[in-house]
Amino acid sequence: MIVERFTIPIKPGKMDEALSMLKDENIFAPFTRRIFSPYISPRDVVVIDLDFEDMAEHDQIWGEVFANKEWDAWLAKWDEIRAGQSSNHLWTLE
């Protein structure tokens, strides 16, 4: 199993909007995902894990998302609430 983890800084006061956007089924329906919001700290960071059986599934699902006609509008709105660069890593679940 492959896990793609994004760690994303969010602008102050925008966490609720960020969480709502990450739960958007129009964009993220193809993904098996877990969304982590801060409990204690860091306060303005959200983490999302996306699960894939293998890299072929990863590439297929991301291809579907990028082809979604709503993706560009979603991403433009996302860029307004994101604070700086996010990081993402691919992990193998052992």
Phi, psi and omega in degrees: 000142178250134174242125174257119183249126174251131173245118194233119174285138183242142178299145179306137179082002183248008184298314181300318178295319179298314180296319178298317180295323180289343177265004183295110182290338178294331180260314192258009180305323182291345187266143160271120189219158172230134180244128181248125175249158185292135175263311178241301180195157358289147190281328185248046179226138174239145178237136176230132175252132176244130184257139179221146176294321182198180182291333177296316177294319177307307183294322180295311183293316177297325176299319177297317181295313181296333179278347180295126183296343179271352186299312184298318178293319179299314183295321178298317178294319179300318180297337178285336183253349179281138181253091179085193185280140171268166173242149172220145182222148173256130182237149169262126178277118183268000000 
